[in-house]
Amino acid sequence: MRNSIVHIPSAGPETLIAEPSADVLDRYRRFVEYTKAPPRALDTIAVRDVYTVQWDSLVLVELRHMLARSFRLAPICDDSRLVGVLTETALCQFAVRAGGLPLNDRTTFAELRAECELNDTLDTVQRQAALAPESSRVDEIEQQFREHFQKDVALTVVLITTTGSVGEPILGIVTAHDLPSASGKSVIDLRT
């Protein structure tokens, strides 16, 4: 960069041959800030007001709520801790197991527990969700989506918890629509 704005002849003082504009200098400043402290996803792109349900929540009531807002899945919490995820796949698995979709006004998520409950390893093929620790940077979350896409896995959401484990409170979620690459923004321009 220095050579593009200053010319030093073999004899004599430096001569300014170009003057950087304020926006170029600002972009370099942001790049340096980014490389020193990349932004955490939780601070920049994650949605912190997370919609959740409980095992005793009524399925049809919550499905109506989800459909009205175009939610494709619902994290299931017990005492604010992530214990399950309702997905479209889980509903299909429940229908196959039950020989239909026997939902009525009294059906709770507890009846879908076999299809929705999470263990220590999250099966992203069936669950359409992945976990990440709160320290995850934006580029690491982007990479999770990219890796799943390369494996032909339709990742819907990354759930952020303290250490990226089941049984912890959900601190935030990131969908593919929240990613900088989806909006055409540069990850360097993200700040809290």
Backbone as CSV, one residue per row, in Angstrom:
resi,resn,N_x,N_y,N_z,CA_x,CA_y,CA_z,C_x,C_y,C_z
1,MET,0.831,-1.178,0.000,0.000,0.000,0.000,0.883,1.252,0.000
2,ARG,1.959,1.206,0.774,2.825,2.368,0.866,3.380,2.735,-0.495
3,ASN,3.785,1.738,-1.278,4.362,2.010,-2.583,3.341,2.615,-3.549
4,SER,2.085,2.383,-3.312,1.077,2.938,-4.215,0.768,4.400,-3.909
5,ILE,1.188,4.883,-2.749,0.880,6.283,-2.422,2.107,7.178,-2.255
6,VAL,3.301,6.586,-2.144,4.508,7.401,-1.959,5.585,6.937,-2.945
7,HIS,6.207,7.867,-3.577,7.310,7.565,-4.488,8.590,8.140,-3.882
8,ILE,9.604,7.300,-3.778,10.881,7.770,-3.249,11.890,7.742,-4.396
9,PRO,12.194,8.891,-4.936,13.202,8.921,-6.012,14.584,8.586,-5.438
10,SER,15.498,8.239,-6.314,16.837,7.853,-5.846,17.543,8.988,-5.120
11,ALA,17.251,10.200,-5.493,17.857,11.336,-4.802,16.753,12.333,-4.479
12,GLY,16.637,12.683,-3.230,15.649,13.692,-2.884,14.590,13.167,-1.928
13,PRO,13.669,14.041,-1.559,12.641,13.676,-0.570,11.524,12.826,-1.190
14,GLU,10.743,12.214,-0.303,9.576,11.426,-0.744,8.572,12.346,-1.412
15,THR,7.900,11.845,-2.415,6.883,12.613,-3.113,5.566,11.851,-3.044
16,LEU,4.525,12.505,-2.561,3.207,11.902,-2.485,2.623,11.832,-3.891
17,ILE,2.309,10.616,-4.376,1.763,10.485,-5.727,0.297,10.060,-5.726
18,ALA,-0.215,9.681,-4.585,-1.634,9.326,-4.471,-2.058,9.566,-3.036
19,GLU,-3.298,9.901,-2.859,-3.798,10.149,-1.521,-4.949,9.178,-1.255
20,PRO,-4.823,8.311,-0.236,-5.893,7.345,0.026,-7.152,8.056,0.504
21,SER,-8.273,7.593,0.029,-9.533,8.205,0.450,-9.927,7.683,1.834
22,ALA,-10.791,8.416,2.493,-11.205,8.067,3.857,-11.884,6.698,3.898
23,ASP,-12.677,6.361,2.888,-13.368,5.071,2.907,-12.395,3.904,2.755
24,VAL,-11.316,4.088,1.985,-10.311,3.029,1.854,-9.566,2.847,3.179
25,LEU,-9.195,3.946,3.799,-8.518,3.851,5.094,-9.425,3.220,6.138
26,ASP,-10.711,3.564,6.114,-11.659,2.976,7.056,-11.786,1.473,6.836
27,ARG,-11.808,1.052,5.581,-11.901,-0.379,5.271,-10.655,-1.125,5.794
28,TYR,-9.479,-0.551,5.603,-8.252,-1.164,6.137,-8.302,-1.221,7.667
29,ARG,-8.808,-0.156,8.289,-8.916,-0.135,9.747,-9.830,-1.261,10.221
30,ARG,-10.982,-1.435,9.557,-11.920,-2.504,9.940,-11.308,-3.880,9.725
31,PHE,-10.523,-4.021,8.651,-9.863,-5.293,8.385,-8.877,-5.626,9.501
32,VAL,-8.105,-4.641,9.929,-7.145,-4.855,11.017,-7.886,-5.212,12.309
33,GLU,-8.970,-4.491,12.610,-9.774,-4.801,13.797,-10.315,-6.225,13.733
34,TYR,-10.801,-6.612,12.556,-11.348,-7.961,12.387,-10.287,-9.025,12.621
35,THR,-9.086,-8.820,12.065,-8.048,-9.836,12.225,-7.565,-9.922,13.672
36,LYS,-7.615,-8.800,14.395,-7.213,-8.829,15.803,-8.272,-9.474,16.686
37,ALA,-9.539,-9.243,16.375,-10.636,-9.768,17.195,-11.843,-10.073,16.310
38,PRO,-11.848,-11.257,15.666,-12.995,-11.606,14.817,-14.289,-11.617,15.642
39,PRO,-15.397,-11.173,15.055,-16.651,-11.096,15.814,-17.225,-12.475,16.130
40,ARG,-17.786,-12.572,17.321,-18.493,-13.798,17.686,-19.873,-13.769,17.022
41,ALA,-20.336,-14.922,16.616,-21.671,-15.025,16.008,-22.740,-14.570,16.991
42,LEU,-22.581,-14.900,18.249,-23.575,-14.553,19.262,-23.729,-13.038,19.400
43,ASP,-22.656,-12.304,19.170,-22.690,-10.843,19.313,-23.156,-10.119,18.059
44,THR,-23.147,-10.793,16.911,-23.387,-10.084,15.660,-24.550,-10.607,14.836
45,ILE,-24.624,-11.909,14.586,-25.643,-12.418,13.663,-26.687,-13.309,14.309
46,ALA,-26.437,-13.770,15.506,-27.375,-14.700,16.151,-28.643,-13.989,16.616
47,VAL,-29.745,-14.697,16.523,-31.009,-14.236,17.093,-31.023,-14.718,18.538
48,ARG,-31.172,-13.792,19.462,-31.119,-14.151,20.878,-32.490,-14.424,21.486
49,ASP,-33.524,-13.886,20.886,-34.889,-14.130,21.363,-35.378,-15.402,20.669
50,VAL,-35.092,-16.547,21.281,-35.314,-17.845,20.645,-36.686,-18.410,21.018
51,TYR,-37.429,-18.795,19.999,-38.716,-19.458,20.194,-38.449,-20.900,20.622
52,THR,-39.031,-21.307,21.738,-38.883,-22.686,22.218,-40.228,-23.213,22.685
53,VAL,-40.299,-24.529,22.823,-41.470,-25.194,23.388,-40.992,-26.114,24.510
54,GLN,-41.937,-26.649,25.271,-41.619,-27.597,26.342,-42.308,-28.927,26.031
55,TRP,-41.941,-29.971,26.760,-42.555,-31.278,26.543,-44.065,-31.232,26.762
56,ASP,-44.535,-30.377,27.677,-45.981,-30.336,27.952,-46.728,-29.318,27.076
57,SER,-46.027,-28.664,26.147,-46.686,-27.740,25.216,-47.581,-28.528,24.261
58,LEU,-48.685,-27.911,23.864,-49.615,-28.548,22.935,-49.090,-28.432,21.501
59,VAL,-48.963,-29.557,20.835,-48.341,-29.595,19.509,-49.092,-28.738,18.496
60,LEU,-50.415,-28.905,18.387,-51.168,-28.162,17.373,-51.120,-26.652,17.606
61,VAL,-51.172,-26.233,18.853,-51.079,-24.797,19.159,-49.735,-24.256,18.688
62,GLU,-48.676,-24.975,19.001,-47.330,-24.522,18.634,-47.088,-24.630,17.129
63,LEU,-47.642,-25.664,16.489,-47.492,-25.780,15.037,-48.168,-24.609,14.320
64,ARG,-49.326,-24.203,14.803,-50.001,-23.036,14.211,-49.118,-21.787,14.348
65,HIS,-48.532,-21.636,15.534,-47.629,-20.505,15.782,-46.429,-20.574,14.830
66,MET,-45.857,-21.760,14.684,-44.685,-21.939,13.825,-45.018,-21.657,12.366
67,LEU,-46.135,-22.196,11.890,-46.520,-21.996,10.490,-46.778,-20.531,10.178
68,ALA,-47.390,-19.817,11.107,-47.680,-18.402,10.900,-46.394,-17.575,10.774
69,ARG,-45.307,-18.075,11.339,-44.032,-17.340,11.319,-42.975,-18.009,10.436
70,SER,-43.365,-19.050,9.726,-42.458,-19.797,8.834,-41.283,-20.421,9.571
71,PHE,-41.487,-20.834,10.831,-40.451,-21.538,11.575,-40.432,-22.994,11.101
72,ARG,-39.245,-23.510,10.813,-39.125,-24.885,10.325,-38.817,-25.885,11.430
73,LEU,-38.460,-25.382,12.591,-38.205,-26.271,13.719,-38.429,-25.523,15.020
74,ALA,-38.516,-26.294,16.094,-38.697,-25.691,17.416,-37.799,-26.408,18.409
75,PRO,-36.875,-25.689,19.024,-36.098,-26.287,20.103,-37.028,-26.597,21.283
76,ILE,-36.803,-27.738,21.905,-37.593,-28.139,23.061,-36.704,-27.992,24.293
77,CYS,-37.195,-27.243,25.268,-36.405,-26.979,26.471,-37.117,-27.526,27.709
78,ASP,-36.327,-27.902,28.679,-36.808,-28.344,29.975,-36.022,-27.540,31.002
79,ASP,-36.704,-26.721,31.802,-36.020,-25.810,32.728,-34.990,-24.957,31.996
80,SER,-35.369,-24.434,30.836,-34.534,-23.563,29.995,-33.340,-24.271,29.361
81,ARG,-33.246,-25.581,29.496,-32.133,-26.339,28.919,-32.602,-27.062,27.659
82,LEU,-31.782,-27.040,26.601,-32.088,-27.720,25.358,-32.108,-29.231,25.567
83,VAL,-33.264,-29.853,25.276,-33.376,-31.301,25.433,-33.905,-31.991,24.179
84,GLY,-34.419,-31.211,23.223,-34.955,-31.805,22.016,-35.163,-30.767,20.931
85,VAL,-35.494,-31.258,19.735,-35.792,-30.380,18.615,-36.907,-31.010,17.787
86,LEU,-37.978,-30.256,17.591,-39.034,-30.692,16.686,-38.675,-30.202,15.291
87,THR,-38.625,-31.120,14.341,-38.363,-30.761,12.949,-39.428,-31.396,12.074
88,GLU,-39.418,-31.027,10.818,-40.319,-31.658,9.858,-40.031,-33.153,9.779
89,THR,-38.765,-33.521,9.829,-38.368,-34.927,9.779,-38.904,-35.683,10.983
90,ALA,-38.822,-35.064,12.162,-39.335,-35.716,13.370,-40.838,-35.969,13.258
91,LEU,-41.572,-35.008,12.701,-43.012,-35.205,12.507,-43.289,-36.362,11.557
92,CYS,-42.505,-36.452,10.491,-42.671,-37.572,9.546,-42.352,-38.905,10.209
93,GLN,-41.285,-38.945,11.008,-40.927,-40.180,11.706,-42.027,-40.580,12.685
94,PHE,-42.601,-39.600,13.372,-43.705,-39.863,14.292,-44.899,-40.438,13.533
95,ALA,-45.224,-39.877,12.381,-46.350,-40.354,11.584,-46.136,-41.790,11.137
96,VAL,-44.926,-42.124,10.736,-44.622,-43.492,10.315,-44.755,-44.452,11.493
97,ARG,-44.181,-44.068,12.636,-44.245,-44.932,13.826,-45.677,-45.128,14.288
98,ALA,-46.504,-44.069,14.231,-47.878,-44.132,14.728,-48.868,-44.647,13.673
99,GLY,-48.399,-44.844,12.427,-49.308,-45.307,11.380,-50.244,-44.197,10.927
100,GLY,-49.803,-42.979,11.014,-50.594,-41.801,10.650,-50.113,-40.633,11.484
101,LEU,-50.829,-39.566,11.431,-50.450,-38.401,12.226,-51.573,-38.114,13.216
102,PRO,-51.607,-38.899,14.298,-52.709,-38.794,15.264,-52.558,-37.610,16.223
103,LEU,-52.665,-36.404,15.685,-52.561,-35.208,16.520,-53.956,-34.686,16.818
104,ASN,-54.195,-34.343,18.079,-55.455,-33.706,18.447,-55.143,-32.523,19.358
105,ASP,-56.162,-31.876,19.862,-55.970,-30.657,20.669,-55.280,-30.909,22.006
106,ARG,-55.128,-32.163,22.395,-54.484,-32.489,23.672,-53.098,-33.112,23.508
107,THR,-52.650,-33.312,22.268,-51.346,-33.932,22.024,-50.232,-32.978,22.454
108,THR,-49.323,-33.502,23.268,-48.179,-32.699,23.726,-46.895,-33.198,23.057
109,PHE,-45.849,-32.417,23.175,-44.566,-32.804,22.602,-43.995,-34.042,23.286
110,ALA,-44.445,-34.338,24.496,-43.979,-35.541,25.192,-44.301,-36.793,24.387
111,GLU,-45.399,-36.756,23.629,-45.781,-37.913,22.816,-44.863,-38.080,21.602
112,LEU,-44.113,-37.067,21.256,-43.158,-37.125,20.146,-41.722,-37.244,20.652
113,ARG,-41.585,-37.536,21.923,-40.257,-37.546,22.564,-39.274,-38.476,21.854
114,ALA,-39.730,-39.653,21.426,-38.823,-40.605,20.779,-38.184,-40.027,19.520
115,GLU,-38.903,-39.168,18.806,-38.384,-38.580,17.583,-37.647,-37.262,17.811
116,CYS,-37.914,-36.602,18.922,-37.387,-35.247,19.144,-36.279,-35.156,20.181
117,GLU,-36.222,-36.094,21.104,-35.269,-35.972,22.203,-33.831,-36.078,21.703
118,LEU,-32.976,-35.254,22.264,-31.565,-35.237,21.891,-30.737,-35.998,22.907
119,ASN,-29.695,-36.641,22.398,-28.706,-37.231,23.298,-27.448,-36.384,23.185
120,ASP,-26.325,-36.903,23.618,-25.098,-36.101,23.615,-24.606,-35.754,22.220
121,THR,-24.965,-36.567,21.230,-24.571,-36.261,19.855,-25.815,-35.880,19.074
122,LEU,-25.740,-34.783,18.396,-26.877,-34.282,17.636,-26.821,-34.861,16.226
123,ASP,-27.829,-35.610,15.844,-27.896,-36.209,14.517,-28.421,-35.163,13.540
124,THR,-27.512,-34.484,12.851,-27.922,-33.365,12.006,-28.678,-33.804,10.763
125,VAL,-28.492,-35.039,10.330,-29.222,-35.491,9.153,-30.714,-35.533,9.466
126,GLN,-31.073,-36.050,10.632,-32.483,-36.136,11.001,-32.969,-34.867,11.681
127,ARG,-32.136,-34.204,12.401,-32.567,-33.079,13.224,-32.504,-31.733,12.502
128,GLN,-31.718,-31.642,11.448,-31.565,-30.412,10.686,-31.004,-29.268,11.533
129,ALA,-30.316,-29.616,12.613,-29.753,-28.615,13.510,-28.348,-29.033,13.922
130,ALA,-27.544,-28.035,14.245,-26.196,-28.284,14.751,-26.002,-27.418,15.990
131,LEU,-25.002,-27.751,16.771,-24.689,-26.994,17.985,-23.351,-26.285,17.821
132,ALA,-23.213,-25.165,18.511,-21.949,-24.430,18.511,-21.787,-23.756,19.868
133,PRO,-20.542,-23.633,20.334,-20.309,-22.933,21.606,-20.436,-21.426,21.436
134,GLU,-20.675,-20.728,22.536,-20.861,-19.276,22.489,-19.630,-18.528,21.980
135,SER,-18.473,-19.158,22.028,-17.242,-18.525,21.543,-17.104,-18.587,20.024
136,SER,-18.016,-19.261,19.332,-17.912,-19.434,17.873,-17.929,-18.098,17.145
137,ARG,-16.989,-17.985,16.225,-16.920,-16.788,15.389,-17.887,-16.937,14.207
138,VAL,-18.195,-15.830,13.575,-19.099,-15.820,12.430,-18.589,-16.762,11.338
139,ASP,-17.293,-16.703,11.042,-16.749,-17.546,9.978,-16.859,-19.034,10.325
140,GLU,-16.807,-19.387,11.608,-16.949,-20.790,12.003,-18.386,-21.277,11.795
141,ILE,-19.348,-20.415,12.064,-20.751,-20.779,11.825,-20.987,-20.915,10.323
142,GLU,-20.457,-19.989,9.542,-20.557,-20.090,8.071,-19.982,-21.429,7.611
143,GLN,-18.866,-21.816,8.192,-18.213,-23.071,7.804,-19.090,-24.278,8.137
144,GLN,-19.801,-24.254,9.259,-20.702,-25.359,9.593,-21.772,-25.526,8.511
145,PHE,-22.378,-24.425,8.099,-23.383,-24.502,7.035,-22.763,-25.021,5.743
146,ARG,-21.580,-24.532,5.412,-20.898,-24.942,4.183,-20.597,-26.443,4.198
147,GLU,-20.088,-26.947,5.318,-19.753,-28.371,5.418,-20.992,-29.250,5.292
148,HIS,-22.088,-28.849,5.907,-23.323,-29.627,5.791,-23.842,-29.614,4.357
149,PHE,-23.777,-28.447,3.714,-24.222,-28.331,2.331,-23.403,-29.257,1.426
150,GLN,-22.090,-29.330,1.649,-21.227,-30.185,0.837,-21.543,-31.664,1.032
151,LYS,-22.150,-32.008,2.173,-22.551,-33.390,2.450,-24.014,-33.639,2.095
152,ASP,-24.646,-32.662,1.400,-26.065,-32.747,1.041,-26.977,-32.877,2.255
153,VAL,-26.605,-32.211,3.335,-27.419,-32.181,4.545,-28.051,-30.796,4.643
154,ALA,-29.371,-30.771,4.769,-30.088,-29.488,4.841,-30.067,-28.958,6.269
155,LEU,-29.018,-28.254,6.604,-28.901,-27.655,7.931,-29.808,-26.441,7.997
156,THR,-30.739,-26.438,8.952,-31.699,-25.353,9.101,-31.208,-24.300,10.073
157,VAL,-30.564,-24.745,11.150,-30.199,-23.814,12.209,-28.984,-24.318,12.982
158,VAL,-28.196,-23.369,13.478,-27.140,-23.681,14.441,-27.602,-23.086,15.762
159,LEU,-27.692,-23.938,16.770,-28.102,-23.525,18.115,-26.844,-23.242,18.927
160,ILE,-26.769,-22.071,19.505,-25.586,-21.685,20.279,-25.882,-21.847,21.759
161,THR,-25.042,-22.651,22.422,-25.126,-22.830,23.871,-23.753,-22.490,24.453
162,THR,-23.618,-22.553,25.754,-22.356,-22.170,26.390,-21.170,-22.945,25.816
163,THR,-21.269,-24.274,25.807,-20.157,-25.088,25.300,-20.494,-25.838,24.023
164,GLY,-21.689,-25.605,23.475,-22.102,-26.312,22.270,-22.598,-27.714,22.565
165,SER,-23.244,-27.876,23.731,-23.711,-29.199,24.152,-25.205,-29.199,24.437
166,VAL,-25.786,-30.377,24.327,-27.180,-30.594,24.721,-27.259,-30.431,26.238
167,GLY,-28.398,-29.964,26.731,-28.598,-29.828,28.172,-28.220,-28.467,28.715
168,GLU,-27.868,-27.544,27.825,-27.521,-26.185,28.236,-28.574,-25.217,27.713
169,PRO,-28.709,-24.051,28.333,-29.631,-23.042,27.803,-29.205,-22.597,26.403
170,ILE,-30.188,-22.304,25.563,-29.902,-21.778,24.231,-29.651,-20.280,24.362
171,LEU,-28.480,-19.850,23.930,-28.106,-18.435,24.010,-28.493,-17.678,22.743
172,GLY,-28.590,-18.395,21.634,-28.943,-17.778,20.364,-29.027,-18.826,19.276
173,ILE,-29.607,-18.423,18.139,-29.671,-19.312,16.977,-29.218,-18.537,15.746
174,VAL,-28.704,-19.293,14.780,-28.323,-18.709,13.497,-28.922,-19.579,12.402
175,THR,-29.680,-18.956,11.502,-30.180,-19.657,10.326,-29.310,-19.262,9.143
176,ALA,-29.482,-19.955,8.040,-28.717,-19.617,6.843,-29.000,-18.189,6.396
177,HIS,-30.197,-17.695,6.660,-30.564,-16.330,6.277,-29.824,-15.274,7.097
178,ASP,-29.314,-15.650,8.259,-28.595,-14.709,9.122,-27.126,-14.543,8.739
179,LEU,-26.622,-15.419,7.893,-25.206,-15.407,7.546,-24.847,-14.194,6.682
180,PRO,-23.662,-13.648,6.879,-23.243,-12.519,6.042,-23.273,-12.864,4.550
181,SER,-22.900,-14.090,4.205,-22.886,-14.490,2.797,-24.287,-14.487,2.192
182,ALA,-25.311,-14.687,3.003,-26.690,-14.687,2.501,-27.177,-13.285,2.202
183,SER,-26.638,-12.310,2.908,-27.097,-10.931,2.720,-26.152,-10.103,1.858
184,GLY,-25.040,-10.697,1.460,-24.073,-9.965,0.651,-23.166,-9.067,1.464
185,LYS,-23.265,-9.150,2.796,-22.393,-8.350,3.658,-21.048,-9.037,3.822
186,SER,-20.056,-8.244,4.123,-18.739,-8.783,4.429,-18.670,-9.079,5.922
187,VAL,-18.092,-10.209,6.266,-17.934,-10.551,7.674,-17.066,-9.521,8.384
188,ILE,-16.211,-8.838,7.646,-15.331,-7.813,8.224,-16.135,-6.616,8.724
189,ASP,-17.276,-6.364,8.097,-18.082,-5.209,8.470,-18.989,-5.458,9.667
190,LEU,-18.999,-6.688,10.188,-19.872,-6.998,11.330,-19.245,-6.519,12.624
191,ARG,-20.012,-5.818,13.379,-19.571,-5.355,14.706,-20.771,-5.363,15.619
192,THR,-20.527,-5.387,16.891,-21.621,-5.378,17.855,-22.272,-4.017,17.914
